[in-house]
Amino acid sequence: MLNYPLQSITLEEATALQFKVVDSITQEFEGQEILTRGDLGVVPGLNKPVTTLKAEKVIARVFDAESAILVRGSGTGAIRYALFSVLKAGETLLVHTAPVYSTTQSSIEMLGLCTVTADFNDLEDIRRVMAEHPEIKAAHVQYTRQSPSDRYDMEEVISTIKACRDIPVVTDDNYAVMKVAKNGSQCGADLSCFSTFKLLGPEGIGCIVGKRKYIDFLIKHHYSGGSQTQGHEALDVLRGLIYAPVSLAIQAQVNDRLVERIHQEHIPGIKDAFLANAQSKVLLVEFEEPIAEQVLEQAEKLGAAPNPVGSESRYELVPMFYRVSGTFRAIDPDITKRMIRINPMRGGDDTVLRILRQAMERVRTCS
């Protein structure tokens, strides 16, 4: 299957990013502050904990952005808030022709937005659609692949949209941020959204980085005490950002080795193996026979996680053996019977291959 996975940063680049996070912390916090659990509540004049404000300044610095805000609702909440900041109900949003991620589609419907599609793989199609639809007021671009054939470059898509008309661009950086060289805002987007839970952070906290005017608008409307990210949560976000880049870079190396070893070792019963962003960058294994569901059942008994928690959250330690993503299934419903996805998480290639071999052997023995 022809696909175009995103280019992961190297371990050396990930190490440099870790150091950048730590350096940014030292520029916003005093030494004793980072050893606490932070403050709570709506501090007069800030309407949020002091610790949270400082953490947001750190995050903005890390991603070379004007501003940042931590919000509840994880990555979905971040995207929803970002769309709210750039569009009013009834206005039109440009999206890719591939299926919109389900929770993003829900946000579009909740906000009462209209959509127009363009093929982001074809820059000329973007230009044509922008010219034919002057009602388009903003654009949404998902960093990771929405369909296996997606091959668009984030920077090229954003610059093409901006060249047609300077409308705000919101990017969904979930599953990509801190894995690739630049996030959406560093590629020219106005707002970049992601879940900190996917970066070893706390549950339920999303992040938006980008242009100050949109962030300030959100701060104004994000005023209730219960909506605030508390100091201890903000510090947990920073701790996750420190360790995530190197952890994810090691994971990417394991994925590369797995593809190479599966092809070299010619494991009986495996037709093909390749990497794809579905939604995380994962190993896809295609079997010669329709045994995928049975392999998944046996893999769990051998210690593999049977489902995601937050997709690379701090709870996901052992390799995950799981069905292929919904976007892949939508293209080919029968793919569920012959293909699985594997995310090594914090495990090594030896562990993944042992579980895979043993699971396949158990299936053959039982059949």
Sequence and secondary structure as in RCSB ss.txt:
>XXXX:A:sequence
MLNYPLQSITLEEATALQFKVVDSITQEFEGQEILTRGDLGVVPGLNKPVTTLKAEKVIARVFDAESAILVRGSG
TGAIRYALFSVLKAGETLLVHTAPVYSTTQSSIEMLGLCTVTADFNDLEDIRRVMAEHPEIKAAHVQYTRQSPSD
RYDMEEVISTIKACRDIPVVTDDNYAVMKVAKNGSQCGADLSCFSTFKLLGPEGIGCIVGKRKYIDFLIKHHYSG
GSQTQGHEALDVLRGLIYAPVSLAIQAQVNDRLVERIHQEHIPGIKDAFLANAQSKVLLVEFEEPIAEQVLEQAE
KLGAAPNPVGSESRYELVPMFYRVSGTFRAIDPDITKRMIRINPMRGGDDTVLRILRQAMERVRTCS
>XXXX:A:secstr
          HHHHHHHHHHHHHHHHHHS TTGGGS    S  TTTSS HHHHHHHHHHHHHTT SEEEEEESHH
HHHHHHHHHHH  TT EEEEESS   HHHHHHHHHTT EEEEE TT HHHHHHHHHH TTEEEEEEESS SSTT 
   HHHHHHHHHHH    EEEE TTTTTTSS  TGGGT SEEEEESGGGT  TTEEEEEE HHHHHHHHHH   G
GGS  HHHHHHHHHHHHHHHHHHHHHHHHHHHHHHHHHHHT TTEEEEEEEESSSEEEEEEESSS HHHHHHHHH
HTT BSS SSSS TT  S EEEE  HHHHHH GGGGGTEEEEE TT  HHHHHHHHHHHHHHHHHH 
